[in-house]
Amino acid sequence: MAFDNRLPNVVAFGDSNEYVFGPALKRWLVAAGHYPAEQIVVKYRVSSRPRNWLATGDRLHAGDFGNLWGTRGQFSEGPPIAEALSPATVLVEIGLGGNLGLSDTEARSVVALVEQVARLAPYARILWRGLPPATASNGGKVATRATKLGRYKRNAALKRALAPAGFALFGAQLTAGHDSAAFRRGYLDLIAMHAGGPAPGDTAHVGTDAALAYERSVLASATRADAVAGEQVIRGPWTEYVHSRDEMEVHVPQAATDALVSQQLGPRGVYGHTPPPRPTEGYAADVVVHDAWIRSGPPSFRWLRPGIIPIGTPLLVQDWQGEYALVRGFDGRDWGWTSRANLRFR
């Protein structure tokens, strides 16, 4: 079977760590009987950051990797994200942050990406998976203080950017203060979930007093306290990271990823969410661009000159295929097909 964005689905995308987190999430969801494998779309791009995943028309888009959001040929499997997301999308996992720049532009791109996802998938639970901590490589090399501190700074920057957008924070205590069945947006603080460490000279253990003291000294070395505001050293439940190891101290190995997803995140309801049933009359939306071209139906979706749906027109989305939607006006007028990117669901 092929992916169908009109059926319940999951979309996960991000940087090099999504290479292991995305498949781990997919395996757990399939094994738990939540979704068939073809309804879970995973995309990743090494060294990418939020700006790379924005649509090309967004003024914050950084195009050094091309069009990650909409290019079909960028990845080997599944549809582009622009087509995969829809009102039927139940869960979106965004795994970005390890390459985040610490500028205002980068922070604004984080919120812009969330809004971009929510525009096409208005009923999805959005989980931003934070960057993992820097620990030690499989060769026993402990990450440098600068590398560790950079991770803390980026983690703090992501949480600052996402907090106004209503993201619940999940760390060492995954669901403390939150109903796992009710939250719509969440930030998975992997650094807080990690057990802490290891310390130089003892790369085989995490959570020791020496390891935690080393982490605290790294935080204390920040020249600006506000850069790491809110970051703290916690004995989290995730110990497998340092035991399995990867070639790089900032990459998460598959065994550790599977353990986190299957033992910590999945069983606690972090991935659970049920969108409202599809309304019989269609999903309410508004035209939010000036060039909402009217198109023919499938398979060509040709622009029907000079047809344009005026900006601000309230519509009912009755069906969709790929990145296009079949719409009708609140007044009963049949407009035909237009790009879903022209619309904002209510």
C-alpha beads as a LAMMPS data file, in Angstrom:
LAMMPS data file: protein, C-alpha beads

346 atoms
345 bonds

1 atom types
1 bond types

-500.0 500.0 xlo xhi
-500.0 500.0 ylo yhi
-500.0 500.0 zlo zhi

Masses

1 110.0

Atoms # bond

1 1 1 0.000 0.000 0.000
2 1 1 1.083 3.580 -0.673
3 1 1 0.943 6.506 1.731
4 1 1 -2.444 8.246 1.774
5 1 1 -2.562 11.628 3.489
6 1 1 -6.348 11.369 3.853
7 1 1 -5.866 8.579 6.400
8 1 1 -4.436 8.939 9.947
9 1 1 -0.691 9.355 9.665
10 1 1 2.529 10.406 11.385
11 1 1 5.313 12.629 10.027
12 1 1 8.814 12.854 11.542
13 1 1 11.656 14.976 10.198
14 1 1 14.904 16.519 11.342
15 1 1 18.685 16.429 11.371
16 1 1 21.177 13.540 11.529
17 1 1 19.780 12.215 14.823
18 1 1 16.402 11.777 13.134
19 1 1 18.171 9.072 11.124
20 1 1 17.803 6.882 14.230
21 1 1 14.911 8.542 16.094
22 1 1 12.512 8.508 13.146
23 1 1 12.844 4.770 12.437
24 1 1 12.710 4.022 16.191
25 1 1 9.443 5.928 16.473
26 1 1 8.114 4.166 13.395
27 1 1 9.008 0.720 14.717
28 1 1 7.339 1.398 18.061
29 1 1 4.142 2.812 16.548
30 1 1 3.821 -0.127 14.158
31 1 1 4.603 -2.717 16.845
32 1 1 2.077 -1.114 19.195
33 1 1 -0.556 -1.392 16.473
34 1 1 -1.177 2.351 16.178
35 1 1 -0.441 2.872 12.455
36 1 1 0.539 0.798 9.425
37 1 1 4.119 1.367 8.332
38 1 1 3.156 3.116 5.083
39 1 1 1.333 5.830 7.048
40 1 1 4.488 6.928 8.869
41 1 1 6.740 9.298 6.901
42 1 1 10.324 9.872 8.101
43 1 1 12.687 12.457 6.585
44 1 1 16.103 13.607 7.719
45 1 1 18.968 15.735 6.462
46 1 1 22.402 15.760 8.076
47 1 1 23.486 19.168 9.482
48 1 1 20.095 20.756 8.851
49 1 1 18.495 23.367 11.081
50 1 1 14.944 24.788 11.264
51 1 1 15.540 27.388 8.543
52 1 1 16.379 24.640 6.030
53 1 1 12.983 22.984 6.500
54 1 1 10.877 26.076 5.902
55 1 1 9.004 26.400 2.617
56 1 1 10.994 28.237 -0.030
57 1 1 8.561 31.152 -0.016
58 1 1 9.201 31.908 3.646
59 1 1 11.512 34.900 4.118
60 1 1 13.445 32.985 6.812
61 1 1 14.117 29.974 4.567
62 1 1 17.775 29.041 4.186
63 1 1 18.228 27.238 0.892
64 1 1 21.708 25.766 1.232
65 1 1 20.177 22.272 1.188
66 1 1 17.533 23.060 -1.412
67 1 1 13.831 22.600 -0.756
68 1 1 13.653 20.069 2.088
69 1 1 10.007 20.883 2.739
70 1 1 8.660 20.228 -0.725
71 1 1 11.178 18.476 -2.983
72 1 1 10.096 14.957 -3.835
73 1 1 13.521 13.803 -4.945
74 1 1 15.382 14.932 -1.809
75 1 1 14.626 11.666 0.014
76 1 1 14.404 8.074 -1.057
77 1 1 11.039 7.152 0.470
78 1 1 7.633 8.696 0.926
79 1 1 6.048 11.939 -0.262
80 1 1 7.404 15.431 0.437
81 1 1 6.442 16.839 3.822
82 1 1 4.255 19.438 2.110
83 1 1 2.117 16.590 0.770
84 1 1 2.377 14.265 3.768
85 1 1 0.858 16.730 6.248
86 1 1 -2.912 17.137 6.258
87 1 1 -5.918 17.448 8.616
88 1 1 -5.606 13.658 9.014
89 1 1 -2.073 13.901 10.452
90 1 1 -2.148 12.798 14.080
91 1 1 1.465 13.294 15.163
92 1 1 4.418 15.371 13.935
93 1 1 7.867 14.914 15.451
94 1 1 10.439 17.606 14.675
95 1 1 13.982 16.628 15.611
96 1 1 16.127 19.728 15.193
97 1 1 18.462 21.789 17.357
98 1 1 21.969 20.378 17.272
99 1 1 22.915 22.772 14.468
100 1 1 20.782 25.708 15.617
101 1 1 22.382 29.124 15.375
102 1 1 22.023 31.360 18.425
103 1 1 20.672 34.417 16.601
104 1 1 17.261 36.066 16.695
105 1 1 16.664 34.970 13.100
106 1 1 17.260 31.340 14.028
107 1 1 14.901 31.636 17.010
108 1 1 12.169 33.115 14.831
109 1 1 12.603 30.298 12.330
110 1 1 11.736 27.792 15.081
111 1 1 8.320 29.377 15.593
112 1 1 7.849 29.817 11.843
113 1 1 8.395 26.091 11.306
114 1 1 5.824 25.195 13.956
115 1 1 3.299 27.539 12.345
116 1 1 4.053 26.049 8.944
117 1 1 3.340 22.539 10.236
118 1 1 0.190 23.622 12.085
119 1 1 -1.140 25.317 8.972
120 1 1 -1.296 22.037 7.049
121 1 1 -1.830 19.671 10.006
122 1 1 -4.112 21.657 12.357
123 1 1 -5.168 18.681 14.503
124 1 1 -1.795 17.001 14.938
125 1 1 0.094 16.717 18.198
126 1 1 3.455 18.417 17.610
127 1 1 6.498 17.116 19.478
128 1 1 9.787 18.947 19.160
129 1 1 12.516 16.495 20.081
130 1 1 15.350 18.495 21.528
131 1 1 18.983 17.887 20.773
132 1 1 20.662 15.070 22.701
133 1 1 23.414 15.849 25.209
134 1 1 27.077 15.516 24.364
135 1 1 28.525 12.509 26.201
136 1 1 31.363 10.298 24.979
137 1 1 32.180 8.500 21.748
138 1 1 32.559 4.748 21.441
139 1 1 36.309 5.348 21.465
140 1 1 36.063 6.776 24.982
141 1 1 36.476 10.425 23.998
142 1 1 34.449 12.659 26.317
143 1 1 32.927 15.683 24.627
144 1 1 34.807 18.917 25.220
145 1 1 33.482 21.582 27.545
146 1 1 32.766 23.818 24.547
147 1 1 30.721 21.110 22.831
148 1 1 28.766 20.368 25.998
149 1 1 28.135 24.039 26.704
150 1 1 26.987 24.583 23.123
151 1 1 24.380 21.853 23.601
152 1 1 23.082 23.493 26.780
153 1 1 22.860 26.880 25.043
154 1 1 20.943 25.497 22.080
155 1 1 18.623 23.528 24.337
156 1 1 17.829 26.676 26.337
157 1 1 17.321 28.704 23.135
158 1 1 14.851 26.166 21.763
159 1 1 12.811 26.141 24.964
160 1 1 12.738 29.947 25.045
161 1 1 11.535 30.076 21.445
162 1 1 8.858 27.399 21.850
163 1 1 7.417 28.374 25.228
164 1 1 5.221 31.219 23.865
165 1 1 3.846 28.785 21.275
166 1 1 2.333 26.645 24.033
167 1 1 4.848 23.790 24.236
168 1 1 4.675 21.699 27.404
169 1 1 8.117 20.731 28.657
170 1 1 8.970 17.074 29.231
171 1 1 12.274 16.249 30.891
172 1 1 13.392 13.845 33.582
173 1 1 9.814 13.663 34.861
174 1 1 8.111 13.123 31.546
175 1 1 4.534 14.001 32.392
176 1 1 4.924 16.018 35.589
177 1 1 2.202 18.658 35.630
178 1 1 0.769 17.586 32.291
179 1 1 -1.957 15.214 31.199
180 1 1 -0.276 12.979 28.640
181 1 1 -3.607 12.472 26.903
182 1 1 -4.439 16.168 26.615
183 1 1 -1.400 18.225 25.596
184 1 1 -1.184 19.302 21.973
185 1 1 2.416 20.501 21.832
186 1 1 5.429 19.253 23.739
187 1 1 9.184 19.733 23.921
188 1 1 11.173 16.587 24.682
189 1 1 14.198 17.748 26.663
190 1 1 16.603 14.891 25.943
191 1 1 19.384 16.521 27.936
192 1 1 17.218 16.474 31.071
193 1 1 16.092 12.920 30.283
194 1 1 19.708 11.755 30.185
195 1 1 21.206 10.399 33.398
196 1 1 24.087 12.894 33.282
197 1 1 27.731 12.560 32.328
198 1 1 30.010 10.707 32.010
199 1 1 32.951 12.434 33.670
200 1 1 36.460 12.500 32.196
201 1 1 38.331 9.505 33.537
202 1 1 35.166 7.432 33.960
203 1 1 33.499 7.142 30.579
204 1 1 31.593 3.958 31.421
205 1 1 29.153 5.428 33.937
206 1 1 26.502 8.120 34.057
207 1 1 24.757 9.733 36.995
208 1 1 27.740 9.484 39.331
209 1 1 28.531 12.365 41.666
210 1 1 31.674 13.088 39.651
211 1 1 29.736 13.100 36.367
212 1 1 27.097 15.485 37.671
213 1 1 29.734 17.751 39.203
214 1 1 31.468 17.922 35.815
215 1 1 28.188 18.863 34.107
216 1 1 27.563 21.607 36.676
217 1 1 31.041 22.994 36.098
218 1 1 30.307 23.138 32.363
219 1 1 27.138 25.147 32.997
220 1 1 28.975 27.425 35.408
221 1 1 31.561 28.203 32.727
222 1 1 29.029 30.091 30.587
223 1 1 30.077 33.718 30.292
224 1 1 26.406 34.786 30.199
225 1 1 24.061 33.154 32.678
226 1 1 20.995 33.990 30.587
227 1 1 22.386 31.872 27.719
228 1 1 21.805 28.715 29.776
229 1 1 18.879 29.964 31.870
230 1 1 16.651 27.094 32.966
231 1 1 19.245 24.418 32.261
232 1 1 20.019 22.163 35.198
233 1 1 21.843 18.915 35.837
234 1 1 19.361 16.127 36.597
235 1 1 19.664 12.383 37.103
236 1 1 17.243 11.435 34.344
237 1 1 16.006 7.927 33.502
238 1 1 17.859 7.544 30.191
239 1 1 21.113 5.661 30.848
240 1 1 21.487 3.642 27.620
241 1 1 22.996 6.522 25.639
242 1 1 26.479 6.240 27.110
243 1 1 26.426 2.435 27.293
244 1 1 25.852 1.848 23.582
245 1 1 27.883 4.793 22.200
246 1 1 28.219 6.150 18.702
247 1 1 31.223 7.299 16.688
248 1 1 30.473 10.919 17.601
249 1 1 29.735 12.125 21.110
250 1 1 26.769 14.173 19.859
251 1 1 25.064 11.356 17.932
252 1 1 22.642 8.905 19.500
253 1 1 23.172 5.204 18.678
254 1 1 20.244 3.064 17.615
255 1 1 20.095 0.911 20.765
256 1 1 19.870 3.981 23.000
257 1 1 17.196 5.513 20.767
258 1 1 15.076 2.377 20.831
259 1 1 15.355 2.248 24.613
260 1 1 14.220 5.847 25.030
261 1 1 11.261 5.473 22.669
262 1 1 10.072 2.052 23.822
263 1 1 10.795 2.306 27.570
264 1 1 10.349 5.996 28.402
265 1 1 8.381 7.939 25.783
266 1 1 5.956 5.474 24.231
267 1 1 4.525 3.787 27.358
268 1 1 3.871 7.155 29.032
269 1 1 1.508 8.386 26.353
270 1 1 3.800 11.010 24.869
271 1 1 2.895 9.911 21.342
272 1 1 -0.802 9.358 21.967
273 1 1 -3.332 11.734 20.442
274 1 1 -6.680 11.439 18.674
275 1 1 -7.735 14.242 16.341
276 1 1 -11.420 15.164 16.080
277 1 1 -13.465 13.139 13.570
278 1 1 -13.646 14.432 10.038
279 1 1 -16.723 16.707 9.714
280 1 1 -19.183 15.642 7.049
281 1 1 -19.443 19.133 5.539
282 1 1 -15.661 19.656 5.424
283 1 1 -12.931 21.396 7.404
284 1 1 -13.343 25.166 7.818
285 1 1 -10.452 27.208 6.422
286 1 1 -9.658 30.692 5.131
287 1 1 -7.669 31.841 2.116
288 1 1 -4.531 33.573 3.434
289 1 1 -2.658 34.476 0.213
290 1 1 -3.385 36.845 -2.666
291 1 1 -2.663 34.289 -5.406
292 1 1 -4.861 31.330 -4.461
293 1 1 -5.128 29.945 -7.961
294 1 1 -8.050 27.752 -8.904
295 1 1 -6.910 24.494 -10.474
296 1 1 -8.331 21.585 -12.384
297 1 1 -8.760 18.306 -10.563
298 1 1 -6.391 15.330 -10.471
299 1 1 -4.094 14.248 -11.841
300 1 1 -2.735 17.431 -13.488
301 1 1 -4.080 20.179 -11.159
302 1 1 -3.590 22.767 -13.900
303 1 1 -4.112 26.462 -13.170
304 1 1 -7.439 27.557 -14.660
305 1 1 -6.658 31.051 -15.909
306 1 1 -7.449 33.597 -14.627
307 1 1 -9.215 31.974 -11.666
308 1 1 -8.155 33.141 -8.198
309 1 1 -10.008 32.739 -4.900
310 1 1 -9.931 36.119 -3.090
311 1 1 -7.879 36.365 0.082
312 1 1 -10.024 36.082 3.195
313 1 1 -12.636 33.844 1.557
314 1 1 -14.044 31.322 4.068
315 1 1 -14.050 27.814 2.658
316 1 1 -14.901 24.231 3.492
317 1 1 -12.188 21.738 2.545
318 1 1 -14.151 18.718 1.388
319 1 1 -11.322 16.526 0.140
320 1 1 -7.645 16.678 -0.756
321 1 1 -5.026 14.833 -2.745
322 1 1 -1.342 15.433 -2.140
323 1 1 -0.817 19.169 -1.758
324 1 1 -4.172 20.209 -3.279
325 1 1 -7.624 20.638 -1.751
326 1 1 -11.179 20.534 -3.098
327 1 1 -13.015 23.522 -1.621
328 1 1 -16.496 25.010 -1.412
329 1 1 -17.490 28.435 -0.143
330 1 1 -19.612 28.908 2.955
331 1 1 -22.201 30.319 0.529
332 1 1 -22.304 27.012 -1.339
333 1 1 -20.133 28.085 -4.277
334 1 1 -17.985 25.257 -5.667
335 1 1 -14.540 26.765 -6.217
336 1 1 -12.860 23.543 -7.269
337 1 1 -9.251 22.745 -6.382
338 1 1 -6.485 24.934 -4.967
339 1 1 -3.173 24.415 -3.174
340 1 1 -3.529 23.596 0.524
341 1 1 -0.641 26.006 1.146
342 1 1 -3.083 28.821 0.261
343 1 1 -5.288 27.990 3.250
344 1 1 -5.242 28.230 7.014
345 1 1 -7.517 25.807 8.844
346 1 1 -9.591 27.212 11.674

Bonds

1 1 1 2
2 1 2 3
3 1 3 4
4 1 4 5
5 1 5 6
6 1 6 7
7 1 7 8
8 1 8 9
9 1 9 10
10 1 10 11
11 1 11 12
12 1 12 13
13 1 13 14
14 1 14 15
15 1 15 16
16 1 16 17
17 1 17 18
18 1 18 19
19 1 19 20
20 1 20 21
21 1 21 22
22 1 22 23
23 1 23 24
24 1 24 25
25 1 25 26
26 1 26 27
27 1 27 28
28 1 28 29
29 1 29 30
30 1 30 31
31 1 31 32
32 1 32 33
33 1 33 34
34 1 34 35
35 1 35 36
36 1 36 37
37 1 37 38
38 1 38 39
39 1 39 40
40 1 40 41
41 1 41 42
42 1 42 43
43 1 43 44
44 1 44 45
45 1 45 46
46 1 46 47
47 1 47 48
48 1 48 49
49 1 49 50
50 1 50 51
51 1 51 52
52 1 52 53
53 1 53 54
54 1 54 55
55 1 55 56
56 1 56 57
57 1 57 58
58 1 58 59
59 1 59 60
60 1 60 61
61 1 61 62
62 1 62 63
63 1 63 64
64 1 64 65
65 1 65 66
66 1 66 67
67 1 67 68
68 1 68 69
69 1 69 70
70 1 70 71
71 1 71 72
72 1 72 73
73 1 73 74
74 1 74 75
75 1 75 76
76 1 76 77
77 1 77 78
78 1 78 79
79 1 79 80
80 1 80 81
81 1 81 82
82 1 82 83
83 1 83 84
84 1 84 85
85 1 85 86
86 1 86 87
87 1 87 88
88 1 88 89
89 1 89 90
90 1 90 91
91 1 91 92
92 1 92 93
93 1 93 94
94 1 94 95
95 1 95 96
96 1 96 97
97 1 97 98
98 1 98 99
99 1 99 100
100 1 100 101
101 1 101 102
102 1 102 103
103 1 103 104
104 1 104 105
105 1 105 106
106 1 106 107
107 1 107 108
108 1 108 109
109 1 109 110
110 1 110 111
111 1 111 112
112 1 112 113
113 1 113 114
114 1 114 115
115 1 115 116
116 1 116 117
117 1 117 118
118 1 118 119
119 1 119 120
120 1 120 121
121 1 121 122
122 1 122 123
123 1 123 124
124 1 124 125
125 1 125 126
126 1 126 127
127 1 127 128
128 1 128 129
129 1 129 130
130 1 130 131
131 1 131 132
132 1 132 133
133 1 133 134
134 1 134 135
135 1 135 136
136 1 136 137
137 1 137 138
138 1 138 139
139 1 139 140
140 1 140 141
141 1 141 142
142 1 142 143
143 1 143 144
144 1 144 145
145 1 145 146
146 1 146 147
147 1 147 148
148 1 148 149
149 1 149 150
150 1 150 151
151 1 151 152
152 1 152 153
153 1 153 154
154 1 154 155
155 1 155 156
156 1 156 157
157 1 157 158
158 1 158 159
159 1 159 160
160 1 160 161
161 1 161 162
162 1 162 163
163 1 163 164
164 1 164 165
165 1 165 166
166 1 166 167
167 1 167 168
168 1 168 169
169 1 169 170
170 1 170 171
171 1 171 172
172 1 172 173
173 1 173 174
174 1 174 175
175 1 175 176
176 1 176 177
177 1 177 178
178 1 178 179
179 1 179 180
180 1 180 181
181 1 181 182
182 1 182 183
183 1 183 184
184 1 184 185
185 1 185 186
186 1 186 187
187 1 187 188
188 1 188 189
189 1 189 190
190 1 190 191
191 1 191 192
192 1 192 193
193 1 193 194
194 1 194 195
195 1 195 196
196 1 196 197
197 1 197 198
198 1 198 199
199 1 199 200
200 1 200 201
201 1 201 202
202 1 202 203
203 1 203 204
204 1 204 205
205 1 205 206
206 1 206 207
207 1 207 208
208 1 208 209
209 1 209 210
210 1 210 211
211 1 211 212
212 1 212 213
213 1 213 214
214 1 214 215
215 1 215 216
216 1 216 217
217 1 217 218
218 1 218 219
219 1 219 220
220 1 220 221
221 1 221 222
222 1 222 223
223 1 223 224
224 1 224 225
225 1 225 226
226 1 226 227
227 1 227 228
228 1 228 229
229 1 229 230
230 1 230 231
231 1 231 232
232 1 232 233
233 1 233 234
234 1 234 235
235 1 235 236
236 1 236 237
237 1 237 238
238 1 238 239
239 1 239 240
240 1 240 241
241 1 241 242
242 1 242 243
243 1 243 244
244 1 244 245
245 1 245 246
246 1 246 247
247 1 247 248
248 1 248 249
249 1 249 250
250 1 250 251
251 1 251 252
252 1 252 253
253 1 253 254
254 1 254 255
255 1 255 256
256 1 256 257
257 1 257 258
258 1 258 259
259 1 259 260
260 1 260 261
261 1 261 262
262 1 262 263
263 1 263 264
264 1 264 265
265 1 265 266
266 1 266 267
267 1 267 268
268 1 268 269
269 1 269 270
270 1 270 271
271 1 271 272
272 1 272 273
273 1 273 274
274 1 274 275
275 1 275 276
276 1 276 277
277 1 277 278
278 1 278 279
279 1 279 280
280 1 280 281
281 1 281 282
282 1 282 283
283 1 283 284
284 1 284 285
285 1 285 286
286 1 286 287
287 1 287 288
288 1 288 289
289 1 289 290
290 1 290 291
291 1 291 292
292 1 292 293
293 1 293 294
294 1 294 295
295 1 295 296
296 1 296 297
297 1 297 298
298 1 298 299
299 1 299 300
300 1 300 301
301 1 301 302
302 1 302 303
303 1 303 304
304 1 304 305
305 1 305 306
306 1 306 307
307 1 307 308
308 1 308 309
309 1 309 310
310 1 310 311
311 1 311 312
312 1 312 313
313 1 313 314
314 1 314 315
315 1 315 316
316 1 316 317
317 1 317 318
318 1 318 319
319 1 319 320
320 1 320 321
321 1 321 322
322 1 322 323
323 1 323 324
324 1 324 325
325 1 325 326
326 1 326 327
327 1 327 328
328 1 328 329
329 1 329 330
330 1 330 331
331 1 331 332
332 1 332 333
333 1 333 334
334 1 334 335
335 1 335 336
336 1 336 337
337 1 337 338
338 1 338 339
339 1 339 340
340 1 340 341
341 1 341 342
342 1 342 343
343 1 343 344
344 1 344 345
345 1 345 346
